[in-house]
Amino acid sequence: MELIRNADLKQAWTEEIRKGFSGRGIPLSQQNRFVERLSGLFLKKGEHMVREGDALRRVALILRGIFRAYYLTESGDEKTIVFRGSGKPLSAYSSFLKGEAAKFSIQALEDSLILFMGIGDFESLLSDEPAWKLYTSQYYMDLFIEKEKRERELLSDDATTRYARFLEDYPGWEDRINHYHIASYLGISNVTLSRIRNNKY
């Protein structure tokens, strides 16, 4: 991992962040506070932002790259929970809300760039400006809806349908992500995924 000083952040990155706040009711002064507290971090493919059991120290925004969140079963198998790409927030939010160690790991699946701030700075923003609380509340609601949708798909859809939904939700990512990770996300074996791809795609 390579840390980037705030002074090195390009103006284009700041503009990209502001686009994400467009229409969200965040005052410009608060957007400036947010940007001032950010640092940049390059992660190479395979590096972790968070490991299961770590104390949660930062929240982040993905500018470039793809990440996955996953946990290990007692038998040592990896279970991918979700994928995240450019423009998406990135953190172990349930651990943040409960003040606990991370329950899963977050890994870069390709060379990636994130902007991050410490938990203390993030909590300061939340306590000082109601608009941030509304922003984060909406995000937590979106996470809940996403979780409910994924659980429903795992319980009711067959493997072929789940793969079709993956292609729909993450267009073009099937060539950027190791198929082992895709199979783990779909809850199937790599052999089953290969058979689906050979038969349908």
FIKOLKE-603040 format. One record per residue: residue number from 1; x, y, z negated of N, C-alpha, C in turn. Coordinates in steps of 0.02 Angstrom, whole numbers. Atoms other than C-alpha are relative to their C-alpha. Layout:
<dofis>
     i      n_x      n_y      n_z     ca_x     ca_y     ca_z      c_x      c_y      c_z
   NUM        X        Y        Z        X        Y        Z        X        Y        Z
...
</dofis>
This chain:
<dofis>
     i      n_x      n_y      n_z     ca_x     ca_y     ca_z      c_x      c_y      c_z
     1       42      -60        0        0        0        0       44       62        0
     2      -38      -62       -6       59      175       40      -44       59      -20
     3       38      -57       24       -4      325      -57       16       61       41
     4       -8      -62      -39      -32      489       38      -19       58      -45
     5       14      -59       41      -22      655      -52      -58       40       30
     6       57      -41      -23     -174      770      -44       20       49       54
     7      -22      -51      -48      -72      899       51       10      -29       70
     8      -12       32      -65      -43      772      189      -65      -19       35
     9       63       20      -31     -228      741      221      -16       46       59
    10       14      -40      -60     -275      797      395      -68       33       -5
    11       63      -37        0     -411      925      422      -56      -42       31
    12       50       42      -32     -500      800      533      -34      -47      -50
    13       29       45       50     -525      685      384      -51       37      -42
    14       46      -40       40     -604      824      282      -65       12       38
    15       60      -12      -40     -723      862      425      -42      -64        5
    16       36       63       -4     -768      678      437      -39      -12      -65
    17       34        7       64     -811      676      252      -61       45       -3
    18       56      -47        2     -921      830      269      -58      -24       43
    19       54       28      -42    -1018      745      409      -41      -50      -40
    20       35       50       41    -1060      607      286      -46       31      -51
    21       42      -35       49    -1134      735      166      -56       40       33
    22       49      -41      -36    -1239      818      301      -71      -24      -16
    23       70       17       15    -1422      825      251      -11      -34      -66
    24        6       34       64    -1387      752       79      -11       47      -59
    25       14      -48       53    -1415      913      -20       59       14      -46
    26      -59      -13       40    -1236      925      -83       26       70       16
    27      -25      -68      -13    -1185     1110     -102       71       -1       26
    28      -67       -4      -29    -1030     1162       -5       53        4      -55
    29      -49       -6       54     -942     1209     -168       15      -69      -31
    30      -10       67       28     -969     1031     -231       37      -45       50
    31      -38       38      -50     -907      958      -67       74       17       -5
    32      -70      -21        7     -748     1060      -90       31      -32      -62
    33      -26       33       61     -728      993     -268       15      -73       14
    34       -8       71      -17     -749      817     -200       65      -10       40
    35      -58        8      -43     -618      839      -64       65       14      -37
    36      -61      -19       37     -492      922     -182       25      -57      -45
    37      -19       53       46     -493      769     -294       21      -65       35
    38      -15       61      -38     -459      644     -155       75       -9       13
    39      -66       19      -24     -297      553     -118      -10      -53       54
    40        4       49      -54     -262      443       33       41      -62      -16
    41      -36       63       11     -206      262       34       -6      -43       62
    42       -2       49      -54     -152      151      177        6      -70      -30
    43       -6       70       20     -180      -36      151       12      -42       62
    44      -13       45      -55     -106     -167      264      -49      -58       -2
    45       44       58       -4     -208     -316      322       19      -50      -54
    46      -11       48       53     -229     -435      176       11       29      -69
    47      -10      -31       65     -193     -309       38      -67       13      -34
    48       61       -9       40     -319     -284     -103       -3       71      -29
    49       12      -62       37     -393     -123     -167      -17      -15      -73
    50       19       24       67     -466     -216     -317        4      -76       -1
    51        2       72       10     -441     -391     -384      -47      -17      -57
    52       45       22       53     -566     -487     -487       36        0      -67
    53      -30       -4       67     -531     -453     -671       36       65      -13
    54      -34      -65        8     -448     -283     -639      -47       50      -34
    55       38      -58       24     -504     -129     -734      -14       45       61
    56       18      -43      -56     -597      -16     -612       27       70      -11
    57      -33      -64        8     -493      141     -586      -18       51       53
    58       12      -48      -54     -554      219     -425      -63      -19       39
    59       51        9      -50     -697      241     -303       28       27       65
    60      -33      -16      -63     -659      258     -119      -49        8       57
    61       36       -7      -63     -720      302       55       45      -27       55
    62      -39       29      -54     -663      202      206        1       47       60
    63       -5      -41      -61     -597      309      348       16      -43       61
    64      -17       44      -55     -522      171      454        6      -71      -27
    65      -10       69       19     -530      -18      446      -62      -36      -24
    66       53       43       25     -635     -160      376       23      -33      -65
    67      -13       33       64     -645     -229      200      -53      -53      -12
    68       50       48       25     -731     -377      120        3       -2      -76
    69        3       14       71     -789     -405      -58      -14      -74       -7
    70        8       72        7     -774     -585     -117       16      -21      -71
    71      -18       29       65     -762     -694     -272       21      -72       11
    72      -23       69       -1     -684     -862     -310      -45      -43      -43
    73       38       48       40     -786    -1011     -367       47      -37      -47
    74      -42       38       47     -725    -1125     -506       45      -49       37
    75      -40       47      -39     -662    -1244     -372       52       35       44
    76      -50      -37      -38     -560    -1105     -291      -22       22       69
    77       25      -21      -65     -671    -1075     -139      -16       75       -1
    78       16      -71       -6     -691     -897      -77      -71        9       27
    79       68      -15      -22     -868     -828      -60       -3       74       16
    80        3      -70      -21     -880     -667       41      -70       27      -13
    81       64      -31       18    -1017     -553      -25      -24       48       54
    82       19      -52      -47    -1014     -410       99       61       25       37
    83      -52      -34      -38     -913     -322      232      -14       75       -1
    84        7      -72       -3     -882     -135      236       48       29       51
    85      -41      -31      -51     -816      -25      377        3       76       -7
    86      -12      -72        0     -775      155      421      -63       39      -20
    87       54      -43       21     -882      288      337      -38      -25      -61
    88       36       29       56     -939      174      195       38       11      -66
    89      -32       -2       66     -906      200        8       25      -70      -18
    90      -31       64       18     -803       64      -74       19       -1      -73
    91      -18        8       70     -797       11     -256      -39      -59      -28
    92       38       52       36     -854     -122     -380      -51       37      -44
    93       46      -46       33    -1008      -21     -427      -35      -30      -60
    94       31       30       59    -1089     -145     -545       47        3      -59
    95      -50       -5       53     -928     -146     -645        5       72      -25
    96       -1      -70       19     -927       44     -643      -59       17      -45
    97       60      -16       39    -1105       54     -708        2      -31      -70
    98       -2       36       64    -1071      -73     -847       63       14      -40
    99      -63      -11       33     -896      -15     -889       40      -63      -11
   100      -33       65        7     -829     -190     -860       54       -9       54
   101      -49       17      -51     -685     -268     -764      -36      -23       63
   102       29       19      -65     -716     -303     -580      -18      -74        1
   103       23       69       -4     -817     -461     -549       19      -33       66
   104      -20       26      -65     -751     -481     -371       60       40       26
   105      -58      -32      -31     -603     -434     -261      -21       37       63
   106       12      -38      -61     -599     -306     -120       65        0       41
   107      -60       12      -42     -477     -346       23       -7       32       68
   108       -2      -27      -69     -427     -257      184        8      -58       49
   109       -3       52      -51     -459     -368      335       39       22       62
   110      -45      -27      -51     -355     -257      450       34       61      -30
   111      -33      -60       26     -237     -111      426      -53       54       -8
   112       56      -44       16     -349       17      342       23       62      -37
   113      -13      -63       35     -356      192      271      -61       18      -41
   114       54      -23       43     -459      247      122       19       66      -33
   115       -8      -57       44     -482      408       27      -31      -19      -67
   116       25       22       65     -506      383     -160        9       54      -52
   117      -10      -42       59     -526      472     -325       -6      -44      -62
   118        3       37       62     -505      414     -504      -71        0      -29
   119       66        6       32     -656      358     -604      -15       62      -42
   120       11      -59       42     -633      505     -724      -24       59       40
   121       20      -55      -43     -645      632     -583      -71      -11       27
   122       66       16      -27     -797      543     -511      -54       12      -53
   123       48      -10       54     -885      543     -679      -10       74      -16
   124        4      -72       10     -845      729     -698      -47       32       50
   125       45      -25      -52     -932      765     -533      -73      -16      -18
   126       68       21       16    -1085      666     -587      -30       40      -58
   127       26      -35       59    -1100      757     -753      -10       74       13
   128        2      -72      -11    -1077      932     -680      -53       22       50
   129       43      -21      -56    -1193      931     -529      -56      -52       12
   130       56       46      -10    -1368      853     -518       -3      -30       70
   131        3       25      -69    -1351      835     -328       40      -65        8
   132      -40       61       -4    -1216      703     -353      -39      -60      -29
   133       39       54       30    -1331      602     -465      -54      -25       48
   134       49       20      -50    -1465      604     -331       32      -39       57
   135      -37       33      -54    -1336      555     -200       17      -71      -19
   136      -20       68       21    -1271      407     -300      -61      -44      -14
   137       61       39       12    -1447      354     -352      -27      -29       65
   138       22       24      -66    -1495      341     -168       45      -55       25
   139      -46       52      -22    -1339      241     -134      -12      -65      -37
   140       14       61       38    -1376      119     -275      -65      -32       25
   141       62       27      -27    -1552      100     -204       13      -36       65
   142      -18       33      -63    -1479       61      -33       35      -67      -12
   143      -34       63       16    -1366      -70     -112      -49      -53      -22
   144       50       47       23    -1515     -151     -197      -39      -29       59
   145       38       23      -59    -1612     -159      -32       43      -47       42
   146      -45       42      -38    -1459     -231       56        7      -69      -33
   147       -7       63       38    -1437     -363      -81      -62      -43        8
   148       62       37       -7    -1620     -412      -72       -7      -30       70
   149        3       24      -69    -1612     -428      118       47      -59       10
   150      -49       54       -8    -1456     -536      110      -23      -64      -36
   151       24       58       36    -1530     -651      -22      -57      -34       38
   152       56       28      -38    -1688     -673       82       25      -38       61
   153      -27       33      -59    -1586     -716      237       34      -67      -18
   154      -34       61       21    -1480     -844      143      -49      -55      -19
   155       49       49       23    -1635     -928       73      -47      -23       55
   156       53       16      -48    -1749     -924      224       23      -11       72
   157      -23        5      -70    -1647     -913      386       47      -59        9
   158      -48       52      -14    -1554    -1055      468       67       32       20
   159      -68      -25      -11    -1368    -1040      506        6       40       65
   160       -3      -34      -65    -1392     -989      688      -31       70       -5
   161       33      -64        9    -1513     -850      639       44       47      -42
   162      -43      -42       41    -1394     -788      504       59       27       40
   163      -55      -24      -42    -1252     -778      630      -24       54       48
   164       29      -50      -45    -1364     -684      752       -9       67      -37
   165        9      -61       40    -1404     -559      613       67       33      -15
   166      -67      -27       11    -1219     -541      575       23       40       61
   167      -19      -35      -62    -1186     -494      757      -38       65        8
   168       42      -60       -5    -1329     -369      747       22       53      -51
   169      -18      -46       54    -1273     -292      582       71       27        7
   170      -70      -18       -6    -1087     -287      624       24       -8       73
   171      -17        9      -71    -1073     -265      814       74        7       14
   172      -70       -1      -19     -901     -306      883       47      -26      -53
   173      -44       20       54     -834     -366      717       21      -73        5
   174      -17       71       -4     -834     -550      765       70      -12       28
   175      -67        5      -28     -670     -517      858       52       34      -44
   176      -47      -35       44     -593     -415      716        8      -35      -67
   177        0       34       65     -631     -530      568       16      -73       10
   178      -14       72        0     -559     -702      535      -65      -39       -6
   179       62       37        0     -696     -828      572      -12      -38      -65
   180        7       30       66     -661     -911      405      -39       46      -47
   181       35      -48       43     -720     -752      319      -74        7       21
   182       69       -5      -24     -875     -742      429      -40      -61      -24
   183       33       60       23     -919     -923      388      -15        4      -74
   184       10       -8       72     -896     -886      203      -58       47      -14
   185       54      -49        8    -1012     -736      218      -68      -31       17
   186       63       31      -21    -1144     -840      307      -20      -60      -42
   187       15       57       42    -1133     -981      180        2      -66       37
   188       -7       61      -39    -1080    -1112      307       74      -17        7
   189      -69       19      -11     -922    -1207      351       27       30       64
   190      -31      -25      -61     -799    -1150      483      -18      -44       60
   191       19       47      -54     -843    -1306      584      -70       17       26
   192       68      -17      -20    -1027    -1259      583       -1       65       40
   193       -3      -63      -37     -986    -1082      638       27      -10       70
   194      -29       13      -67     -879    -1145      782      -52      -33       44
   195       51       34      -40    -1022    -1258      839      -53       50       22
   196       50      -50      -18    -1146    -1113      834       27       45       56
   197      -29      -44      -51    -1028    -1002      934        8      -35       67
   198       -8       37      -63     -994    -1136     1063      -66      -14       35
   199       65       16      -28    -1178    -1174     1085      -39       60       23
   200       44      -57      -12    -1251    -1000     1086       36       61       28
   201      -32      -64      -15    -1116     -868     1118       63      -11       42
</dofis>
